[in-house]
Amino acid sequence: MRVFRNNENLGVPFPNSQGVGIYASIWDGSNWATDDGWVKLNWTYAPFVASFQDFGVDACEVEDSNVEACIKARGMWWNLNTYLNLNANQIQALHNVQSNYLVYDYCTDTKRYPTMPVECASNWYE
């Protein structure tokens, strides 16, 4: 799970005027993403399968790559001020997840990224 803020003002591309898809994959990052390679993938559990249950998406459907109708749409719940920022309880819950479940964060991977990516400075909630 990751919070990715709109940092276009910093020159970081953000998908705010294009259609977005939902994708999932399983990848082996054990050489670099799991405690610096200490935890290896156990291939005896293969094949690995991912599935989604009771997963729903509430969105503006884009047809024929024409996003204009969605951009101009008013009254979408996700555009309300209530959802522009996390409240104190949501920030606390996010910190809890990050502290207890975050395995890899590219923003702190100085081996792969000696210079921290520009968006990293603004993606954490204080």
N, C-alpha and C positions, 0 to 999 in steps of 0.2 A: 504494500500500500504506500502511496506516495502523494504528497500534496504538491501540485505544480501550479504555481500562480502565473497569471498573465504578466509576463515581464517584457512585453514588446517595447516598452520605454527603454529597456537595456539592450535592445537589439536581439532578443531571443524570440524566435518564431513561436506563435501561439495559434492554435486552430480555432479562431473565433469567427471566421467568415468562410468556412468550408465544411463540407460534410465530414463526419467522423465515424469510423467504424469501431466495432468491438472485436478484439482479437485476443487469443490466448495461445500460449505455447509452453512447452516443457523444454528446458535447456539445462545443460550441465555447466554450471559455473563453479564447480568444486575446485578447480585449479586456482581461482582467484577470489571468489565471492564468499567462501565459507571459512571464516576465521583465517583468512590469508592462505587458504589451501590446506589447512589441517584436517578439515572434515571432507572426506571424499564421498562421492556418489557410490552407493552400494548397488551394483548392477545385478545382483542376484534377485532383486525385487522387480526387474524388468519383465514384461513391458510395463511402462508407466502410463497411466490413464488419468486424464483430467475430465471432470464433468461439472456441469452447472445444474443446480436444482432450484426450482422456484425463482428463477432469475427473470426479472422483467426490466424493460427499459422504457422510461417515459421520456420521449423526445419528439422533436419536430422532424418528421420524415422528409428527407431530401429526395426529390425525384429528378432523374436525368441531370444530375450534378448542378441543378439550379437551386442555390441556397437563398436566393433573394426573399422568397416567401417566409422562410424561417427567420431571416435577419429582421424583416419588417414586422414579424408577429409580435403582438402585444399581449400582455396578461399571462405569459408563460410563468409558472410558479418558480422556476429556477432563476428568473430574472428579477425577482422581488428583492428588495433591500435586505430582507431577513436572511437570504442565502448568500449574500456577497462576502460575508466574513464568518468565521467560526465564533461562537459565544464562549464564555469562560469554561463551561462544562465540556464543550466539544474540544477545546484546546487541551484540557486536562486529559480527556479520553485519548486524544491523539498522542500526547506525550507518553501516556501509559503504554500504548501499543508500540511506539517507537522504542521505548526503554526495554520492554520485555520481549518483543518479537522481531525487531529489525535485525536482519542478519547482515545485510550489505547496503551501504549507502555510497553511491559514486561520488557524492560531494566530499566525503572524507577519505577517498582512495587516492592518496598522494603518489602512490607508485604508478598507477595508470594515468592519473591526471595531476602532474606536478603543479600546474596552475589550476586553481579551483575554477570550475565553470562559473560563468558570470551569474547564472540564475541561482546558484547555491546560497549566496549571501542573503537572498530574500525569500527563500522557500521554507524557512523554519518559523514557527510561531513561538513567540517568547512567552 
